[in-house]
Each structure stands twice: as structure tokens, then as C-alpha cells.
Amino acid sequence: MKRVFVDQVFITKFGKLDKNLNEILIESGKQCLINSNKKIDMLLVGSMNPEEFSDNSNISTLVADGLNIQGIPSLRIETASSSGAAIFSLGFNLIASGAYENILLIAGEKMTGLETKKVTKVLAKVIEENERKYGASMPSLAAMVTMAYKLKNNIPKELLEESMCKIAMKNHYNGSLNPLAHFKKAISAEEYLNSRMIAHPLRIYDCSPISDGGAAILLTSAKSDIQVIGSGQATDTVSLKNRVILNRFEATRLAAKKAYKMSGLTPKEICFAEVHDAFTSFEAINCEDLGFFDEGKSFINIINDETTLKGKIPINYSGGLKSRGHPVGATGLAQIADCVLQMRNQISKDRLIENNSTALCHSIGGMGNNIFVNILRKSAIHKNLPETPEIKHTRISKISNSTELIADNEEIDGNLASYTTLYVTPEGFEPPLTLGIINSIKYKRIFARAIIESDFKIGQSVTVFKENGIIYFRKATPFDKVKSFIKRKIKTILNIFD
């Protein structure tokens, strides 16, 4: 296994840019190559959905042409919102294998050319078709994960709110110091608490913005001051309802395990990290999945300021997706470029982390289902890597699809595994819209819509039924509970005679 190093990096400003996607990508590549004399032997481009966001395709060829490097292999890679990290991972493996020596990575997205509702609709296409049919959006699924996390770890509502507020304030403060960030304004607790509810319990300040932006990195086999020492990837089910565990991201845990094993490091040896925080609660969940904090305890660590610039392990010094911005195809690569700038001390003093020798970058594609973890370290202090580290891939268990098995006019009992109420809904759905994931004995996991808006609780009994092809749920009435009791008794008796 050959060693892999970072040569040059570049990040554009994030926000609403007066440039099209081709211009963003080509500018990123040109700026990255200004101070390098390396001969590029491959181009990798990351972009999530240029066809719909920018009405363009064949992107890698367009970029190679614009950079006047035609003749070399070029590819575009898409893994939803982790596309930028995907090209980094592929580039790392291609150089480590000895197939290539200098690979130019460019990632970008132009999102602000569409109205917000249309952008939301495009982003929702990474969601499983059945869940999308019921009005699921990225914020609604994120809210369900958050609610499941809250229940699993018995976190009081007030503590959850305080913690997410703390994350939003920290990342906006960090973004205010970052000249390239989309949002350069710190926020107060009052501003956070008064902000609009999007999908309970996520407010607008819990959600990353719609942004334009690009980033570029030149990876090389020639020694530099920054070495890539660990890289891991794992995938999970597209559908949230199919997951055995709703309160965390199993794919993050697997990807991190691979990256740590390759690097020979433990989570305690990571100095700082850029962690995917498309939603503030994800930062807390991911910090546990990455091994930085004990399970169910990250909110306490965050409230105690352990993730600030001066904290025990600074998280998202760039401002994160929340404040730096989230041009989906670019984000994963920009995280890594930001870490390199920090490790090279090429940023202002007020943003410098005291010990910045080792960095971890974590990127999520879709709703936690195509995840990359990469680890960088200053070459001067790192030991040699194993020649051929053995990385085992583990298959994640899943619950089979069952939503479509319910017959018309059939009523079944179950309990809420998680739910949320959307106050900002996808195109074609009226707010408020309550969606739930239901555990049932007969059909296992079901994704459904509440027939009547109500105050639900995770774990409570509900009745599920189908009308006009749509599956609904409601609170179980005393009569429903009696019927369910009788059904269970009859089933028990029949089983005895069988």
C-alpha cells in the first residue's frame, strides 16, 4: 500500500454565488493547481445532482475541457450529499493501489438557482420512494432520528433543546470567523428559541442552508506535510423504516471503525474534527458514533463546551454545514480542505486550534446511508502505516419492507417507534403533517401519516389502517385496545391447537 499525501487545496466562498456550476468547478480546479507543478493523471468530480440543480450533465468532461487537461481519465461520482468525500476516498484508494500518482479532486454544487420548494423536492429524491410518497423530507426524517435518540437516552425535552441551541450558537460563532462561510453572523439563544419550527423538534436554526460552492484537493503519492492515514466507507438502508436501530447511524460506526483501524489511531488521538451537521442533532449523534463521547452523553459534553475552539475536541471549527453552508456535492471535500488549512496554520489566529496535528472528517450521504470517514495527520509525527491493513466489511441488519402489505380497510395495532410533525412541508403537502414509523407484530415496520393531528408520544399504542392507497395511523382508542387484546387471545388459543 503506497502512502498518500495532500498537495494543494482550495475552497470557494459558500453562499449565493453569481456563477454557474461549471464556473465554480473550473475556478476551484485552477486555483488549486496555481502553486503545483504536479502532472495530473486523473480527474475526479463530485456533484450530487447537476442535472436538476444546474441543467447540466457530462460534468467531468466539461471540467477537464475547461482546465485543458483532456486526455486523462475523468469521472463524476455521486453519493448524494457525501459526493465530495466519495471522490476523496476513491482518489486515496487509487493512489494507495499504485495505479495513479497525482489525482485532482473537484467538488461543487449550484443550488440557489432554484426556488426553495424545488430544491427541497430535488433533495428529497434521495429518500426512499415510499417514504417520499407520504410527504417525508430530509428534515422530517432527521427529526425522527432525533426523537428516537431522545427516547433511547431518556433526554428531557429541555436538555435536548438547550443542547441543540448550543450547537447552533457554536457553529454560527465559528462561521462568523470564517471569511468563506455562508452565514458570518453569530446568533443568540433568544434568536434560536424564537426561530421557526420546521419539523419538531428541529427549528430553522437547526437546519443547514441552501448554498452554492466548490472545493478542490490535489492528492499525490509524493511526500508532503499532510498524510492521509485512514479512510473508511459504509452504507445503510435507503429507507429509515427498514433500520433496526433508529437512534444512531450504524454506517458511521462501521466507516469510523475502518478508518481508525487503517490509521492505527483511536478516537482519543483525534485533535479536531469536521462532522456532518446538516442538522444540529446530527452533530451530537455523530460525535458518539465516531467514538468521541460515550453513548447518550454527547449533549452533556456539548453543553460543557468540550466541542468549542478551545474545548477538549473542537468540532466544526469552519462553522460546519450549519454555518459555513451546505452545497451538497461540495461539502465532503470542503470539510477535508478546511482541515488541511487548519493543520497548515493557513487561517487567522482567532480560528487556530492549539493542537491541530490530527484531523477526522465525516460526511453523510442521504439520510445516514452512504458515509465516509477520513483521517489526516501531519507527516512529521506519523508512523508508517501497515503495508496491507485488513479491513473487514460488516453487513448491517435490516427490517424488511412491510408498508405495502396492509390491505384496504384492514386495521392493525402497533406502537410508535418515532414520529415528527412538519410545519414546512414538501411541495404538494399541506402543513402541519405528522408522519410516524410504527412497530407492529403482523407487519413489523410501517411508515404512515397521522389521520388527525394530535399530541403523540413515542412508544404509545396506535391503530394503523389503509384508505385510498394511503396508510394512516391514529391514537388507539379503548375499543381498539380491547379488540387487540381479543385478537391476541384468539391467536394464542389457535397456536395451542396447532
Secondary structure, 3 states (H helix, E strand, C coil): CCCEEEEEEEECCCECCCCCHHHHHHHHHHHHHCCCCCCCCEEEEECCCHHHHCCCCCHHHHHHHHCCCCCCCEEEECCHHHHHHHHHHHHHHHHHCCCCCEEEEEEEECCCCCCHHHHHHHHHHHCCHHHHHCCCCHHHHHHHHHHHHHHHCCCCHHHHHHHHHHHHHHHHHHHHCCCCCCCCCCCCHHHHHCCCEEECCEEHHHECCCCEEEEEEEEECCCCCEEEEEEEEEECCCCCCCECCCCCCHHHHHHHHHHHHHHCCCHHHCCEEECCCCEHHHHHHHHHHCCCCCCCCHHHHHHCCCCCCCCCCCECCCCHHHHCCCCHHHHHHHHHHHHHHHHCCCCCHHHCCCCCCEEEEEEEECCCCEEEEEEEEEHHHCCCCCCCCCCCCCCCCECCCCHHHCCCCCEEEEEEEEEEEECCCCCCCCCCEEEEEEEECCCEEEEEEECCCCCCCCCCEEEEEEECCEEEEEECCHHHHHHHHHHHHHHHHHHHHC
